[in-house]
Amino acid sequence: MTDATLRLRETLMTLPEADRAWLAAELAASLDGWPEASSNEAWDSEIGRRAVEVRDGTAKLTGWDEVSSRLDRRLSKP
């Protein structure tokens, strides 16, 4: 790391946690490239569809006990 990078990190670490989280997300996104608008629209549509299913009572929901059991089984497999 360059001295400038290390100094910048030191300064940034003094920011409030929420600001650091936002900045970290922005930096990570810049490494992966920005998502395509169409993928954002697709996710928005999917989230909306799922919300309607939950609201209408047609969604198949899984309780925490079942989810926890499934995870335990999955993680205990060799």
Buried (B, 14 or more C-beta within 10 A) or exposed (E): EEEEEEEEEEEEEEEEEEEEEEEEEEEEEEEEEEEEEEEEEEEEEEEEEEEEEEEEEEEEEEEEEEEEEEEEEEEEEE
